[in-house]
Amino acid sequence: MNEKLSVWVAGARPRTLPAAVAPVLAGAAGAAAIGETGWGLAVLCLLVALALQVGVNYANDYSDGIRGTDDGRVGPTRLVASGAASPKSVKVAAFASFGVAGVVGLTIVALSGQWWLIAVGALCIVAAWYYTGGSRPYGYLGLGEVMVFVFFGLVATVGTGYVIAGSAPAHLWLAATAVGVLASAILVANNLRDIATDRVSGKMTLPARLGDRRSRWFYAALATVAVICVIGYAALTSWWALIALVGAALLIDPLRRVLGGATGRDLIPVIQATGFAEIAIAAGLLLAAWPA
């Protein structure tokens, strides 16, 4: 039983969860910076983000597994490809996660009175499924990084801040961009690792299209944008927000690995460290706003 549970936990890809936590922290920070706090709503937003992240991970496992994309891939356990779970059960797990996100999301809508958020939530679930699902998944067309930026950057961060504060000031968009580009960087590192196998299986991710060298420089560009956005955020709110740059220091080793030509399993620590940097930056922004 414990062994079975551990397989499902591994299949949920815990290392990707920082991409769900960071935008909620950043959104709460953006609201707190103008004196608006709503920790209960923030917790509910966090539950939605986590459920969506787990759901998209299971959905990717299912869709890539039945296509054979995950055969021979380096990295965390793939439930379908490894035979650890049936495709049907993984698909059920994905939609169960989406269901949890939907129920909690409706609670947020009822509490905030922002009924238009129902459409946003539905769009998030559709985007989560069609990343690798359907007949023409956008993740296979090189749009994965863009959509991650939109949904785990702009939508999640600005959405959280708006639910709490009832507005979306400029500094909130900068916070959203900072965490969004790092969420995209996580995916770039993941897809950089898998360029060879993705090309063989026909999964033309952005790194598969850009190639190895340009993908590495793209990762570096995303990290640079995150730092610039933190500085801009501090200029619009409080210079105490520069404490978030401590989190940016966590990107030094990943940058060294990526620009140094790391491949295969040597890129796995890059994925993890980029996620930690994303959370640390968001936490720094929240800490800076705490006195407000």
JOLINDA-V222525 format. One record per residue. N is the residue number from 0. RES is the residue in three letters. PHI is phi in degrees with one decimal (none if undefined). PSI is psi in degrees with one decimal (999 if undefined). Layout:
n=N res=RES phi=PHI psi=PSI
n=N res=RES phi=PHI psi=PSI
//
This chain:
n=0 res=MET phi=none psi=-49.6
n=1 res=ASN phi=-62.0 psi=-38.3
n=2 res=GLU phi=-65.3 psi=-41.9
n=3 res=LYS phi=-63.1 psi=-43.0
n=4 res=LEU phi=-62.4 psi=-41.0
n=5 res=SER phi=-64.0 psi=-33.4
n=6 res=VAL phi=-66.6 psi=-42.2
n=7 res=TRP phi=-67.8 psi=-38.0
n=8 res=VAL phi=-62.7 psi=-45.2
n=9 res=ALA phi=-62.2 psi=-38.3
n=10 res=GLY phi=-65.9 psi=-24.7
n=11 res=ALA phi=-75.0 psi=-10.2
n=12 res=ARG phi=56.9 psi=67.8
n=13 res=PRO phi=-54.3 psi=-28.5
n=14 res=ARG phi=-65.5 psi=-16.2
n=15 res=THR phi=-90.0 psi=-9.7
n=16 res=LEU phi=-64.2 psi=-28.6
n=17 res=PRO phi=-53.9 psi=-29.7
n=18 res=ALA phi=-67.3 psi=-19.1
n=19 res=ALA phi=-92.1 psi=-34.3
n=20 res=VAL phi=-75.6 psi=-44.5
n=21 res=ALA phi=-56.8 psi=-47.0
n=22 res=PRO phi=-64.4 psi=-31.2
n=23 res=VAL phi=-69.6 psi=-42.1
n=24 res=LEU phi=-61.9 psi=-43.1
n=25 res=ALA phi=-66.3 psi=-38.7
n=26 res=GLY phi=-65.6 psi=-42.4
n=27 res=ALA phi=-64.0 psi=-37.0
n=28 res=ALA phi=-64.2 psi=-43.9
n=29 res=GLY phi=-61.3 psi=-37.9
n=30 res=ALA phi=-70.5 psi=-43.5
n=31 res=ALA phi=-63.5 psi=-30.0
n=32 res=ALA phi=-63.5 psi=-22.1
n=33 res=ILE phi=-109.5 psi=20.2
n=34 res=GLY phi=82.7 psi=14.3
n=35 res=GLU phi=-108.9 psi=121.6
n=36 res=THR phi=-126.5 psi=144.5
n=37 res=GLY phi=-158.1 psi=75.9
n=38 res=TRP phi=-65.5 psi=-31.9
n=39 res=GLY phi=-63.2 psi=-45.7
n=40 res=LEU phi=-64.6 psi=-36.9
n=41 res=ALA phi=-62.5 psi=-41.7
n=42 res=VAL phi=-63.4 psi=-41.4
n=43 res=LEU phi=-64.8 psi=-40.5
n=44 res=CYS phi=-61.7 psi=-37.7
n=45 res=LEU phi=-64.3 psi=-41.5
n=46 res=LEU phi=-62.5 psi=-41.1
n=47 res=VAL phi=-61.8 psi=-47.5
n=48 res=ALA phi=-62.3 psi=-43.7
n=49 res=LEU phi=-64.2 psi=-43.0
n=50 res=ALA phi=-64.0 psi=-40.1
n=51 res=LEU phi=-66.0 psi=-40.2
n=52 res=GLN phi=-64.9 psi=-45.2
n=53 res=VAL phi=-64.1 psi=-40.6
n=54 res=GLY phi=-61.6 psi=-44.8
n=55 res=VAL phi=-68.3 psi=-31.8
n=56 res=ASN phi=-66.0 psi=-44.2
n=57 res=TYR phi=-67.2 psi=-38.8
n=58 res=ALA phi=-62.8 psi=-41.6
n=59 res=ASN phi=-64.4 psi=-41.3
n=60 res=ASP phi=-58.9 psi=-45.6
n=61 res=TYR phi=-64.1 psi=-54.2
n=62 res=SER phi=-65.6 psi=-45.8
n=63 res=ASP phi=-66.6 psi=-34.2
n=64 res=GLY phi=-65.3 psi=-45.4
n=65 res=ILE phi=-73.5 psi=-20.8
n=66 res=ARG phi=-85.1 psi=-16.2
n=67 res=GLY phi=85.8 psi=8.1
n=68 res=THR phi=-64.2 psi=-32.7
n=69 res=ASP phi=-84.3 psi=-2.4
n=70 res=ASP phi=-63.6 psi=122.3
n=71 res=GLY phi=78.3 psi=10.9
n=72 res=ARG phi=-78.1 psi=145.1
n=73 res=VAL phi=-87.8 psi=139.0
n=74 res=GLY phi=133.5 psi=-161.0
n=75 res=PRO phi=-59.8 psi=161.9
n=76 res=THR phi=-58.0 psi=130.7
n=77 res=ARG phi=-104.2 psi=118.2
n=78 res=LEU phi=-62.3 psi=-47.9
n=79 res=VAL phi=-73.5 psi=-48.0
n=80 res=ALA phi=-62.3 psi=-36.1
n=81 res=SER phi=-83.3 psi=-12.0
n=82 res=GLY phi=80.7 psi=9.9
n=83 res=ALA phi=-71.8 psi=-22.0
n=84 res=ALA phi=-150.4 psi=153.2
n=85 res=SER phi=-75.7 psi=151.4
n=86 res=PRO phi=-55.1 psi=-39.6
n=87 res=LYS phi=-61.9 psi=-44.5
n=88 res=SER phi=-67.1 psi=-35.2
n=89 res=VAL phi=-69.1 psi=-39.2
n=90 res=LYS phi=-63.8 psi=-41.6
n=91 res=VAL phi=-62.2 psi=-41.9
n=92 res=ALA phi=-62.2 psi=-38.5
n=93 res=ALA phi=-63.1 psi=-48.7
n=94 res=PHE phi=-73.0 psi=-27.0
n=95 res=ALA phi=-65.0 psi=-40.4
n=96 res=SER phi=-65.1 psi=-42.7
n=97 res=PHE phi=-62.3 psi=-36.6
n=98 res=GLY phi=-62.9 psi=-42.4
n=99 res=VAL phi=-61.2 psi=-45.0
n=100 res=ALA phi=-60.3 psi=-39.3
n=101 res=GLY phi=-66.3 psi=-43.6
n=102 res=VAL phi=-65.1 psi=-46.4
n=103 res=VAL phi=-66.1 psi=-37.9
n=104 res=GLY phi=-61.5 psi=-40.3
n=105 res=LEU phi=-64.3 psi=-33.4
n=106 res=THR phi=-63.7 psi=-43.0
n=107 res=ILE phi=-61.0 psi=-43.8
n=108 res=VAL phi=-60.7 psi=-44.7
n=109 res=ALA phi=-63.8 psi=-39.2
n=110 res=LEU phi=-74.7 psi=-35.7
n=111 res=SER phi=-89.7 psi=-22.9
n=112 res=GLY phi=78.6 psi=7.6
n=113 res=GLN phi=-93.0 psi=80.4
n=114 res=TRP phi=-68.0 psi=-23.2
n=115 res=TRP phi=-65.4 psi=-16.9
n=116 res=LEU phi=-67.1 psi=-16.7
n=117 res=ILE phi=-60.9 psi=-42.1
n=118 res=ALA phi=-64.7 psi=-39.1
n=119 res=VAL phi=-63.5 psi=-44.5
n=120 res=GLY phi=-61.6 psi=-42.8
n=121 res=ALA phi=-62.6 psi=-40.5
n=122 res=LEU phi=-64.0 psi=-36.9
n=123 res=CYS phi=-62.3 psi=-42.5
n=124 res=ILE phi=-67.7 psi=-41.8
n=125 res=VAL phi=-60.9 psi=-44.7
n=126 res=ALA phi=-64.1 psi=-38.0
n=127 res=ALA phi=-62.9 psi=-42.0
n=128 res=TRP phi=-72.6 psi=-43.9
n=129 res=TYR phi=-84.5 psi=7.0
n=130 res=TYR phi=-58.6 psi=-48.3
n=131 res=THR phi=-125.3 psi=-0.6
n=132 res=GLY phi=-94.0 psi=170.4
n=133 res=GLY phi=80.8 psi=-178.8
n=134 res=SER phi=-79.2 psi=-25.6
n=135 res=ARG phi=-133.1 psi=71.9
n=136 res=PRO phi=-63.6 psi=133.9
n=137 res=TYR phi=-71.1 psi=-20.1
n=138 res=GLY phi=-65.6 psi=-23.9
n=139 res=TYR phi=-87.0 psi=-4.6
n=140 res=LEU phi=-107.5 psi=7.8
n=141 res=GLY phi=85.2 psi=16.2
n=142 res=LEU phi=-104.8 psi=4.1
n=143 res=GLY phi=-59.8 psi=-47.4
n=144 res=GLU phi=-63.7 psi=-36.8
n=145 res=VAL phi=-64.9 psi=-45.2
n=146 res=MET phi=-71.0 psi=-33.9
n=147 res=VAL phi=-62.6 psi=-42.7
n=148 res=PHE phi=-60.2 psi=-43.9
n=149 res=VAL phi=-66.4 psi=-50.4
n=150 res=PHE phi=-87.9 psi=-38.1
n=151 res=PHE phi=-98.1 psi=10.5
n=152 res=GLY phi=-122.3 psi=-80.6
n=153 res=LEU phi=-64.0 psi=-54.5
n=154 res=VAL phi=-63.6 psi=-49.5
n=155 res=ALA phi=-66.5 psi=-42.9
n=156 res=THR phi=-73.8 psi=-54.0
n=157 res=VAL phi=-64.9 psi=-37.0
n=158 res=GLY phi=-60.9 psi=-45.2
n=159 res=THR phi=-61.9 psi=-48.2
n=160 res=GLY phi=-61.7 psi=-39.9
n=161 res=TYR phi=-68.8 psi=-41.0
n=162 res=VAL phi=-60.3 psi=-39.0
n=163 res=ILE phi=-78.6 psi=-46.5
n=164 res=ALA phi=-99.9 psi=-18.7
n=165 res=GLY phi=77.7 psi=13.2
n=166 res=SER phi=-153.1 psi=167.9
n=167 res=ALA phi=-135.2 psi=75.6
n=168 res=PRO phi=-66.8 psi=168.2
n=169 res=ALA phi=-58.7 psi=-39.3
n=170 res=HIS phi=-64.8 psi=-27.6
n=171 res=LEU phi=-67.3 psi=-36.8
n=172 res=TRP phi=-68.6 psi=-34.1
n=173 res=LEU phi=-67.0 psi=-41.4
n=174 res=ALA phi=-61.7 psi=-41.7
n=175 res=ALA phi=-62.4 psi=-40.3
n=176 res=THR phi=-67.1 psi=-40.7
n=177 res=ALA phi=-59.7 psi=-48.4
n=178 res=VAL phi=-76.9 psi=-30.0
n=179 res=GLY phi=-65.9 psi=-42.2
n=180 res=VAL phi=-68.3 psi=-31.1
n=181 res=LEU phi=-74.7 psi=-33.6
n=182 res=ALA phi=-62.3 psi=-40.0
n=183 res=SER phi=-66.4 psi=-36.4
n=184 res=ALA phi=-63.8 psi=-35.1
n=185 res=ILE phi=-59.9 psi=-44.7
n=186 res=LEU phi=-69.0 psi=-36.5
n=187 res=VAL phi=-60.1 psi=-45.9
n=188 res=ALA phi=-63.0 psi=-41.1
n=189 res=ASN phi=-63.4 psi=-46.0
n=190 res=ASN phi=-75.1 psi=-27.3
n=191 res=LEU phi=-61.2 psi=-41.9
n=192 res=ARG phi=-61.6 psi=-31.7
n=193 res=ASP phi=-106.5 psi=15.5
n=194 res=ILE phi=-52.7 psi=-49.3
n=195 res=ALA phi=-61.6 psi=-50.0
n=196 res=THR phi=-70.3 psi=-33.4
n=197 res=ASP phi=-66.5 psi=-41.4
n=198 res=ARG phi=-63.5 psi=-39.5
n=199 res=VAL phi=-63.0 psi=-39.8
n=200 res=SER phi=-86.0 psi=-2.8
n=201 res=GLY phi=86.2 psi=10.8
n=202 res=LYS phi=-90.0 psi=94.2
n=203 res=MET phi=-90.4 psi=76.7
n=204 res=THR phi=-66.4 psi=172.2
n=205 res=LEU phi=-59.1 psi=-47.3
n=206 res=PRO phi=-60.3 psi=-35.9
n=207 res=ALA phi=-63.5 psi=-30.4
n=208 res=ARG phi=-83.4 psi=-40.6
n=209 res=LEU phi=-72.7 psi=-33.2
n=210 res=GLY phi=93.6 psi=167.8
n=211 res=ASP phi=-60.8 psi=-54.1
n=212 res=ARG phi=-63.5 psi=-49.2
n=213 res=ARG phi=-67.8 psi=-30.5
n=214 res=SER phi=-66.2 psi=-36.8
n=215 res=ARG phi=-65.8 psi=-42.0
n=216 res=TRP phi=-70.2 psi=-30.6
n=217 res=PHE phi=-65.6 psi=-41.5
n=218 res=TYR phi=-57.7 psi=-46.0
n=219 res=ALA phi=-63.0 psi=-38.4
n=220 res=ALA phi=-64.8 psi=-40.2
n=221 res=LEU phi=-63.9 psi=-41.9
n=222 res=ALA phi=-62.3 psi=-39.0
n=223 res=THR phi=-65.4 psi=-42.2
n=224 res=VAL phi=-60.7 psi=-39.6
n=225 res=ALA phi=-59.3 psi=-44.6
n=226 res=VAL phi=-63.9 psi=-44.3
n=227 res=ILE phi=-60.8 psi=-40.9
n=228 res=CYS phi=-66.1 psi=-36.9
n=229 res=VAL phi=-62.9 psi=-42.8
n=230 res=ILE phi=-63.5 psi=-42.5
n=231 res=GLY phi=-63.5 psi=-40.7
n=232 res=TYR phi=-60.1 psi=-44.7
n=233 res=ALA phi=-63.1 psi=-38.6
n=234 res=ALA phi=-64.2 psi=-31.5
n=235 res=LEU phi=-88.7 psi=-18.4
n=236 res=THR phi=-118.4 psi=-84.9
n=237 res=SER phi=-146.0 psi=141.8
n=238 res=TRP phi=-66.8 psi=-12.4
n=239 res=TRP phi=-62.6 psi=-22.2
n=240 res=ALA phi=-64.9 psi=-15.4
n=241 res=LEU phi=-65.1 psi=-12.0
n=242 res=ILE phi=-59.3 psi=-23.7
n=243 res=ALA phi=-64.0 psi=-20.2
n=244 res=LEU phi=-68.5 psi=-16.0
n=245 res=VAL phi=-60.6 psi=-39.1
n=246 res=GLY phi=-65.0 psi=-36.0
n=247 res=ALA phi=-63.0 psi=-25.4
n=248 res=ALA phi=-63.1 psi=-23.6
n=249 res=LEU phi=-68.0 psi=-11.2
n=250 res=LEU phi=-85.1 psi=-8.1
n=251 res=ILE phi=-62.4 psi=-49.7
n=252 res=ASP phi=-66.4 psi=-44.3
n=253 res=PRO phi=-57.1 psi=-40.6
n=254 res=LEU phi=-64.1 psi=-40.1
n=255 res=ARG phi=-61.3 psi=-42.7
n=256 res=ARG phi=-66.9 psi=-47.8
n=257 res=VAL phi=-65.2 psi=-49.8
n=258 res=LEU phi=-72.9 psi=-17.8
n=259 res=GLY phi=-85.2 psi=-2.3
n=260 res=GLY phi=93.1 psi=18.6
n=261 res=ALA phi=-58.2 psi=142.5
n=262 res=THR phi=-134.1 psi=170.0
n=263 res=GLY phi=52.5 psi=-132.3
n=264 res=ARG phi=-64.0 psi=-20.6
n=265 res=ASP phi=-69.3 psi=-13.1
n=266 res=LEU phi=-91.0 psi=-12.3
n=267 res=ILE phi=-60.4 psi=-44.7
n=268 res=PRO phi=-60.8 psi=-26.6
n=269 res=VAL phi=-64.8 psi=-43.6
n=270 res=ILE phi=-60.6 psi=-47.2
n=271 res=GLN phi=-65.7 psi=-46.1
n=272 res=ALA phi=-67.0 psi=-35.7
n=273 res=THR phi=-64.7 psi=-38.7
n=274 res=GLY phi=-63.8 psi=-42.4
n=275 res=PHE phi=-63.1 psi=-40.2
n=276 res=ALA phi=-63.4 psi=-40.2
n=277 res=GLU phi=-61.6 psi=-46.5
n=278 res=ILE phi=-65.6 psi=-41.9
n=279 res=ALA phi=-62.9 psi=-39.7
n=280 res=ILE phi=-64.9 psi=-46.0
n=281 res=ALA phi=-63.1 psi=-41.1
n=282 res=ALA phi=-64.9 psi=-36.3
n=283 res=GLY phi=-63.4 psi=-41.4
n=284 res=LEU phi=-63.3 psi=-39.8
n=285 res=LEU phi=-68.2 psi=-41.2
n=286 res=LEU phi=-62.3 psi=-40.0
n=287 res=ALA phi=-64.3 psi=-30.4
n=288 res=ALA phi=-89.5 psi=-5.4
n=289 res=TRP phi=-56.1 psi=-43.7
n=290 res=PRO phi=-62.0 psi=-26.5
n=291 res=ALA phi=-70.3 psi=999
//
